[in-house]
Amino acid sequence: MAKFVSVHINIDFLRDLFLPFENNFIKYYFVDYLWGLSLSCGLHIIFFPNMKHSIVLTIIVFIFGAVYEALQKSDVISGTGDIADIILYLLAGLCVNLINFILIKKEEKTK
């Protein structure tokens, strides 16, 4: 006969296992990174820039994010106005810029 073993799994153990870092990063900061990534991707899809214009779009995303966070800091709109959010907007723009650079280089090789 087969023996069944009862296993009691602690939910806190699973949370610690799959999220070794604090949940606050995903809850408060990763959303802003995704927002910057989607804005940057949207601008790149609309304008499909070359490398020089791609950098300009990244700067636009950075400035837009910085102004948004400054408005939050000055209580014009609700929010925290955190400097980490501005850094994540810049990182998101740079990631899309890197992807655009790789795609441009790949396209140049196929010509």
C-alpha positions as CSV (number, residue, x, y, z in Angstrom):
1,M,0.0,0.0,0.0
2,A,1.1,3.5,-0.7
3,K,1.7,5.8,2.3
4,F,0.5,9.4,2.1
5,V,2.6,12.0,3.8
6,S,0.8,15.1,5.1
7,V,2.9,18.2,4.3
8,H,2.0,21.4,6.1
9,I,3.3,24.4,4.1
10,N,3.7,27.7,5.8
11,I,2.6,30.5,3.5
12,D,5.2,32.8,5.0
13,F,7.9,30.3,4.1
14,L,6.7,30.4,0.4
15,R,6.6,34.1,0.3
16,D,10.1,34.3,1.6
17,L,11.2,31.7,-0.8
18,F,9.8,33.4,-3.9
19,L,10.3,37.0,-2.8
20,P,13.7,37.1,-1.0
21,F,13.6,40.9,-1.2
22,E,10.9,43.1,0.2
23,N,7.6,43.4,-1.5
24,N,8.0,47.2,-1.4
25,F,10.1,47.3,-4.6
26,I,7.5,45.7,-6.6
27,K,4.6,47.5,-5.0
28,Y,6.1,51.1,-5.1
29,Y,8.9,51.2,-7.7
30,F,8.5,48.5,-10.3
31,V,5.2,50.0,-11.4
32,D,7.0,53.3,-12.2
33,Y,9.6,51.4,-14.2
34,L,6.9,49.8,-16.2
35,W,5.2,53.1,-16.7
36,G,8.4,54.6,-18.1
37,L,9.0,51.5,-20.2
38,S,5.6,51.7,-21.8
39,L,5.9,55.5,-22.4
40,S,9.3,55.0,-24.0
41,C,8.1,52.0,-26.1
42,G,5.1,54.0,-27.2
43,L,7.2,56.9,-28.4
44,H,9.7,54.6,-30.1
45,I,6.8,52.8,-31.9
46,I,5.2,56.0,-33.0
47,F,8.4,57.7,-34.2
48,F,10.7,54.7,-35.0
49,P,13.8,56.8,-34.5
50,N,17.4,56.4,-35.5
51,M,20.0,56.4,-32.8
52,K,20.3,60.1,-32.4
53,H,16.5,60.6,-32.1
54,S,16.3,57.5,-29.8
55,I,18.4,59.3,-27.3
56,V,16.2,62.4,-27.6
57,L,13.2,60.3,-26.8
58,T,14.9,58.8,-23.8
59,I,15.6,62.3,-22.5
60,I,12.0,63.3,-23.1
61,V,10.8,60.3,-21.0
62,F,13.3,61.3,-18.3
63,I,12.2,64.9,-18.3
64,F,8.5,63.9,-18.3
65,G,9.0,61.6,-15.4
66,A,11.1,64.2,-13.5
67,V,8.4,66.9,-14.0
68,Y,5.7,64.4,-12.9
69,E,7.6,63.6,-9.7
70,A,8.3,67.3,-9.0
71,L,4.6,68.0,-9.3
72,Q,4.0,65.2,-6.7
73,K,6.7,66.6,-4.4
74,S,5.1,70.1,-4.5
75,D,1.7,68.6,-3.8
76,V,0.2,69.8,-7.1
77,I,-0.8,66.2,-7.7
78,S,-1.0,63.3,-5.3
79,G,2.0,61.1,-4.8
80,T,5.3,60.8,-3.0
81,G,7.7,62.5,-5.4
82,D,10.5,60.0,-5.0
83,I,13.9,60.4,-6.6
84,A,14.1,56.6,-7.1
85,D,11.1,56.9,-9.5
86,I,13.0,59.4,-11.6
87,I,16.0,57.0,-11.8
88,L,13.7,54.2,-12.8
89,Y,12.2,56.3,-15.6
90,L,15.7,56.9,-16.9
91,L,16.6,53.2,-16.7
92,A,13.4,52.3,-18.6
93,G,14.2,54.8,-21.3
94,L,17.8,53.5,-21.5
95,C,16.5,49.9,-21.8
96,V,14.3,50.8,-24.7
97,N,17.2,52.8,-26.2
98,L,19.4,49.7,-26.0
99,I,16.8,47.5,-27.6
100,N,16.4,50.1,-30.4
101,F,20.2,50.2,-30.9
102,I,20.3,46.4,-31.2
103,L,17.5,46.4,-33.7
104,I,19.1,49.2,-35.8
105,K,22.4,47.3,-35.8
106,K,20.7,44.0,-36.8
107,E,18.8,45.8,-39.6
108,E,22.1,47.3,-40.9
109,K,23.7,43.9,-41.0
110,T,20.8,42.5,-43.1
111,K,21.1,45.2,-45.7
